[in-house]
């Protein structure tokens, strides 16, 4: 599974590089909002990405959202490449500093994650693709100082994502209602989600 396009060149350097046998070299590079927004916009506006919650967003809004993420110390967004080709968007965040903290009892070391896989170039999903990427993300998050548990909160109706997390070792938790956030710098719609947990210790 690969993307239908390539990102423009950014001066930002990968924070994580991992060789996956039989899959390729996966790199995580911090999103450069000005450079990467066109590519990300093309992904988030597809119907297949409806659970990402940005279907109607303009490219300018996508850039503004990731500029807001880029300013934060608690939230991070990464463009994921496989052998140099952009294939996914990965985000991590401190659960204690996120709206999810209003919905469950956050434990020290809880790191939240989001994953958006880009469109397949051939239009056909590659077997084992998402599993390979998730294994890389788990390795990366595990390496972050103080991380004790990974927390996912996909849309509660996104059965594919929930099954993918379970196959990756996550335990499904309760359904929650993430509150709307409407601030001058960012807007996040309310979301009915389901928690998923992967202890690392």
Secondary structure, DSSP 8 states (H G I E B T S, - for coil): ---SS-----S--EEEEEEETTTEEEEEEE--HHHHHHHHHHHHTSGGGGGGS-TT--HHHHHHHHHHHHH-SSEEEEEEEETTEEEEEEEEEEGGGSGGGGTS---TTEEEEEEEE---SSSS--TTHHHHHHHHHHHHHHHSTT--EEEEEEETT-HHHHHHHHHTT-EEEEEEEE--EE-SS-EE--EEEEEEEEE--
